[in-house]
Structure formats: structure tokens, C-alpha cells
């Protein structure tokens, strides 16, 4: 017969139940003020989709435990990842997996109303910064920019984005014109005044991708479960192959990374 739980264990179970009830209940949304003074990573939908498709969502649980801070989803990003996919049969399973992480408190959802004004301002500037054939080019949508606005308002440790356009918009916005020239097969013009204002909001943000998260998890031994005990004796490069396979899987599932960047991450991991 199992031993009865101690008073401390019962209290811990009760606390966990309360936290879980809050996370899945009607009051799970958090305000900006509730994150003040905390370390934060703000997530766009892309990296979570990439990691879900690559069977790596459980790795985010382990990374959250070691981060000593909050993993933040803007409400509109949660809508993209959970609310809309739950209406479909094709993406319902992935949506339920993400909802589980919200229910467990791995992800905390930031109320959109607290950052709507800044989101709309950045969205307008981004979609007014480039034009072709005399018309502005809409390059980003509300949820993507909600992540940018949240990272700015929270002074986040990093913004986690896999999609190339949004990442370039934050890191190298003036390079976007030449990138879109090639994609659209036409001349793209830059609105310098809008882009200059946009850079004031984005220049201080740090970007990481799902591949960097996977590399950090690898360095901390969080991916060792994919290697059987003693396997390295018969397959000496198995751990390098493991990381290489994960990085390529993330690339093929939507993370914008070049083969040269993958080689650089593999080199860093082997040191």
C-alpha cells in the first residue's frame, strides 16, 4: 500500500492544483504589471509550431525550469496556436499540446489590451516601410507584431521568432528591401521616415530561434533521452548526429536557418 502523503506534499499538491485551475480558467490572462521585474522570453507562434512538429515541446518544459523567468505568449499568438487550430481536425492535436503547456504554466498569456496601442503603431510602421509599384507592402500581421510589442514593453531577455521576414524586420530592416526584390521580382522602395521610427522600437530587441533553444537544451543534457545508454560506444558520433538531425528537422519544419548556420551551431556544441 502506498504511503500517505505528508502535510508538505499535500500542501504542494494543493498549490499545484490551484495554479493549474488558474491557468485553465477564465482568469488565465495576465497583465503587463504582473511581469514587472521578471526575466521573460516572448514567443511568436512559429518556434512553437516548429518544435511541436519536431516533437520537442517537452523540451520547452525543461528549459522553462532552468530559465528562472517567464515564457510569455501574447494573447493573439495563443489565439493562433490554440483557439483557431482547435476548430480544425488537422491541427487539433498540436493545439492541445500547446494548451497543455499553458495549463501547466509553462507559457503565460499576456493580455492583448495592455499592448494594443504599441502593437498597432509598430504594425502600421512596418507595413508602411516598404512599397512596390506605388503601393505599400503588407509584410507582417497583428500577432507577429504583438510579440515584438510585448518584448519591447517587457524588456524581454529575447524574442523567439523563426520566421525570416519578421526577424529581418527587427535585426536588419534595411536588408529587407533587397530580400523582397528577389522574392517579388520587382523593385522595392524604402520609406525612410517610417523605417527610422520603426527602428526606434526594434533596435534593442534580441532575437533567438527554435534552433538556438534546441542547442541550449542539448548543451544542458535535456535531449539525452533520445540516446540509449551505452549507444555512444557503438556509435561514437551519435550525440552530434542527434543535434544535427534536430536542427535540420526544425529547419524543414519552418525555422529560417541556413546550412552554414547549422554547421556553426554544431561546431559550437562540440567545443
N, C-alpha and C positions, 0 to 999 in steps of 0.2 A: 504494500500500500504506500502511496506517495506521502511524503511528509507534508504536514500542514504548513502553509506559507507563514513566514514570520511577520511581525507587525510592520517592519520596514518594507518587506516585499509587498505586503498588501497595500501599503501607502503608495509605493511606487506604481503598482498596477492601477490604482485609482487615479493617480496623476496622469498616467499614460492614457487611461480611458477618457479623462476629461479633455486632454489635448486632442485626442482623436475625434471626440464628439464636436469640439470647436472647429476642427479642420474640415469636417464634412458637413457641418450645419450651415444655417443661413448666415451666420456671422463670421465666416471664414476670411472675408476680405479684410485687409489691413490698411491703415492709413500711413502716410509718409512719416508722421511723427513717431509711429511705433518702431521704425527702423533707425531712428536717430542714434548715433554713437556706435552702431554696429558695422562690422565688416559685411560687405554684400557682393555677391556676384549676381548680375542681372542677365537673364536668359531670353533670347529670341526663340522662336519656335524651331528654327532649322536644326540647331545642335541636338535638341531633344528628339526630333524626328530621326536624325541620323543615328543617334545612339539607341533609340528604340528598335530601329530596323536592323541594327548590328548586334542586338541582344546585349546591350551594355547599360541598360537603365539601372540595374542593381549596383553598378559601379558608382553611379551618382550618389546613392545612399552612403557608400563608404567614403566618398570624397567629402560629402557634407559633414560627416562625423569628424573628419580631420581638419576641416576648414575653420572651425570656430567662428562662424558667422552665418549669414542668411543666404539662401538661394532664392532669388526673387523672380516671380513671373508677373509681368503686368497683366491686368485683368483681360485685356484684349488678346494677349498671347494665350492665356488659358482658354479663352473662347475658341481660338483657332485649333488648339491642341486637344481639347476635350469636348466642349459643347457641340460644335459643328460635326466633328467626326462621329460622335455618339449617335447621330441621326443616320449614319450610313452603315452598311454591313462590311464594307471593305476595310475601313479604318477603325472600327469599333474596338477591337482588341487592343490596339495601341493606345487609344484614348483611355480605356480602362486602366491600363498600366500607368499612364501619367496621372490619372485621377488618384490612384493608389498612393503615389508619391506626395500628392497634395494632402490627402487624408492623413498620411503619416507625419506630415510636417516637414518633409524633405524640401518641398517647394512651398514658399509662402506667397500669396497672391496680393499684389498691390492694387488698390482701388484706382481705376482709371480717372475718376473725377478729380483726384488730387494732382494729376499731371496733365489734364486735358489741354489746358491753355498752352503749356510749353510744347506738348506734342503737336498741336495744330500749327503753332508758329514754325517749328522745325520742319514739319511736313510741307508747309507752304514754301519755305525757302528751298528745300531740297527739290521739289517739283517745279520750281521756278528758276533753277540754276542752270539748266541746260535746255537747248531748243534745237529743232531741226526743221527746215523748210518753213521757218517763221512761226512754229508752234512749240510751246513748252513740252518737254518730255516728262511724263509721269514715271519716275524711276522707283519710287517706294510707296508703300501703303501704310495705313494708320498703325497697325500692330507692330510693324518693324520699327517705326519711329517712336512708338510708345516705349520700346525697350531702350532706345537712345535717350529719350527724355528721362526715364526712370534712372538710368545710370548716371546722368548728369545731376539730377536732384538728390540722389542718394550718395553722391561722391563715391561711386562703386569702385571696388578693387579692380574690376574688369567687367566688360560687356561681352557676353558669349554669343558670337554670331558665326554662322558657317557660310552664309550667302555672300557672294563676292561683291555684288553691287553695293550693298549696304556697308560692307566692310571698307571698300574703297572710298565710299562717301565720307566715312569717318576718318580714315587714315590718310588717304591720298586723293582728295576730292578733285583736284585739277587733272589727275591722271584719267579720270572717268571719261572725259571728252574723247580722248584717243581710243579708249576701250570701246565706247559706244559707236565711234566712227566705224570700227571694224564690224561690230555686231549689226548695225543698222544699214551699213553700206551707203552712208551719206555723211555729209559734213555736219558735225555737231558744234554748236556755238555755246560759249560760256557767258552767263550773266554774272559779271564780276561783282556787282553790288550785292546780289543775293547770296552768292557763294562766300563772299567775305563775311557776311553776317552769320551764315551757317557755320563757318569755321570757328567763330567765337564760341559756339555751343559745343562743338565736337572735338576741338583740337586737344583737349586734355584727357579724352577718354582712351583707355587701354582696351584693346581687343584681344580675345583669345577664341580659339575654335574647339570643336569637339576633339580634334586630333591632339591638341595640347592637353586637354583634360585626360584623354586616354594615356598620353605619355607620362603625365604626373601619376596617374593610377598605377601604371606599370612600374615606375620607379619606387613606389611605395609597397610593391608586392601585392597590390589589390587584384591583379589579373593572374596570379599564380594558380588559381583554381582550374585554369584551362590546361595546365601541365600536370600529368600524372607523376606521383612520387617515383623517383628513380629514372624518369624518362630521359633526363639530360645525359645519363651515362651511355645511352644508345643513340641519342640524337643530340650531340653537343650544342648545336645552334638552335635548339627548339625555342628558347625564350626570345631570341632575336626574330625568329620566324613568326612567333606569336605576335609580337608587336608590329612587325611588318604587315602581317595579314590583317590586323585590326585597323591599322592606318589606311590600308588600301580599301578595306571594306567601308570605312567611313567616307573616304573619297568617292567611292562608287555609289554611296547612298546619299550624296548631296553636299558633302563638305568640300569647299573650294580650296584645294591644295595641289601643288604641282608635284611631280615625281621627284624633282630636285629637293623640294622641302621635306618630303618623306625621307629621303636619304640623309638629310641633315638631322632630322629627329632621331633616326636610327643611330647615327654616329654619336650624338649627344647621349643617348641611352646606354651606349656600350662603354662609355668612359667610367 
